[in-house]
Amino acid sequence: MDVQIAEFNWPGKSRNWPPLIIKMKNGSSYENLPLSEQNKIAAEIQKEIGSVKNSYPGRGGDLFVQVGEEEAFNRLREIKRLGGQDVDVQLPKRLLYNMGVISNVSIDYEDEEIKTALEEQGVVEARRITRKNDGRGEDIRTNMVQLTFKGEPGQKLTDRVKLGFVSHPVRPFYRSPYKCKKCYRLGHLQTFCKSQQACHRCGSIHKEDVECKMYCVNCGQKDEHTSDDTKCPKYQQLKKEIQLIDRRKPHINENKDWGKIIPSWRVGEEDMVTSGPAAWGRTTEDPSVIEEIKSLKKTVSELTKEIHDLKIQKIPKIENRITTVEAQGKALERDVKKTKA
């Protein structure tokens, strides 16, 4: 299978190949398999393709595997059986389909109902877009629906779709930056966050009833917006960068070579075939990581200065006390000697 590239030449500066998604055909979840079976699958993959750059389970139970070489990528793509089970190895959906969004769709319509109504217009999947309810129960359904169209990525989206008797304009669907609902930093998801639950208003860890000043942990602005606000300039910058990448997505012919796809890849929530989001490991190139490193360096510098100041203030006092105690000890020793005499 050979892939035709519209804009990119391979290899590029980066060799971050897209992940391949390994699905158990019997519907079982990799994450729920006994450890012995997981180890068996891992050993078989390594025997077949060599070293693996990264691997992790998706929220839906599929196994995501990233390799660093074209030969390994192509060999992994051809695997049909692992751990005694039939498997299907797939590319992320975003490389195989086009995605768009329509608005003003009744919230009473279910996803499957919308998909069925639009199948003849090239739609292969429909997903209602929801928004968080600030932790109060289920997410809120919006009137927007994400549509996945069959066809080559990069080709022009259809202008409109007709749902019932209503014609809906179709606009491109762009991924959103990862935004953690635990520490409120950009670049990763709550599922993979090891931090404690932070305050969305100031980004610090404290009790709910503690008053705090507004501060954004991502852009560092004070009294302007909360850490989870989408108006944050850092969030908006990342969003624009992602849109630029999505607009430059190459054309892919499924009858071409899977190995030569794009020179750089970062997976997003909507890239999963049926699984939920799984985040890549963060790198020092991620803006959120850069800001976090700067913040940590600043904290270390402040702590170092504080320790130094404490030394200057406390050490002389401690030395004076030691001198005093030594003098008192010597005086007591002399008194004891006089008493014995």
C-alpha positions, 0 to 999 in steps of 0.5 A: 500500500502506497501513500500519496503526500499532498504537501509533506516530504518524508523524512522530515525533521521529526520521525514521530510516526502516528500511533497504530491502534490494536483492537481485539476482534472479540471486543475484549479490552487489552487493559482488562487482560491478565498481566500474563497475557499482556506480557505475551502480547508485548513479547510477540510485538517486540519479536515481530517488529523489534523495539517499540517507541511508546505504547499505552491503553486507550480509555476504550480498551484498545492498545496504542503502539508507536514505533520509530522506523518505517519497516517496523510501522509496516510490519506492525500494520500487517499483524493479524493475531496476537496472544492467541487472539485475532486483532485488527491494526488500524490507523487513527481515524483522522488519517482516513476520514474528513471531519466537519461540524454542523449546528442547530441540530435538535438535542433530541436526535441521537447519534445513531439516528443522525448517522443513519439519516446522513449515510447517503450523503457520505457520513459514516459517524455522528457524535453529539458535542457536549460541554462540561457541567462543572462536575454537576452530573452528566455533560450538557448536550449542545446543538452541535454534531461532529460528522465523519465523512468517508473520502480522502483526508484533505479533500474539500468537505461538502458544503451542506448536509440535509437532515430531514427537511433542514439544510445545515452548513458544514464547517471543518472540525478542528481539534482542541488543545489538551486541557487537564481538569485536574491540574488545569495545565495544557498539554495533557488530560486528567486521565493521565495527570498525577497531580492532586486536584487543583483550584480552577481559579488560581491553579493551586492546591487548597481547600474549596472554602479558601479564598484565592486570587485569580491566576492562570497557571498556563500563561501566568496572568494575574486577575485576568482569567482562571486557569481553565478559561478558553480565553487564555492567550496560551490556549488560543495560541495552541488552538491556532497551531492545531488548526494550522496542522489540521489544514495542512493534513496530507491526502492519503490514498488507502491503496498506497504505502502506509509507511510514508504519511507525515513527518510529525504527528500528535494524537488528539481526542478525536483521532481514536477509532472507537476508544476515548482519549489517550495522551502522548507523553509530554515533551520539552517542546510542549508549550505547557511543559516549557512554562512548567519548567520555567515555573519550577525553576523560578520556585527553586530560585526563590526557595534557594534565596529563602534558604540563604536568607534563613542561613544569614538570619539564623546561623549567627543566632544559633552560633551565639546560643551554642557559645552561651550553652558552652559557657554555661556548661563550663561554669557548671563544670567548675561549680561541680569541681568546687563542690567536690573539693 
